């Protein structure tokens, strides 16, 4: 799973996308969550470290309108949907 996540990050960077340190924190935690649970939904932002960091509101603030598309992409890439 970590290899697929790193490959996804590399493709994003090759396409000109860069992530802030805060966005990387969210991405790393989302990837870890998917690695354990095979998927992540918006509701998962309401518990654990996600909630402690501000939940979905903070994630939306970090990613803006890109949060749900990124979440969908990572679910597909890492969760095998």
PyMOL commands that set and color helices and strands:
alter all, ss='L'
color gray80, all
select helices_A, chain A and resi 2-14+21-37+42-46+48-52+55-79
alter helices_A, ss='H'
color red, helices_A
deselect
rebuild
show_as cartoon
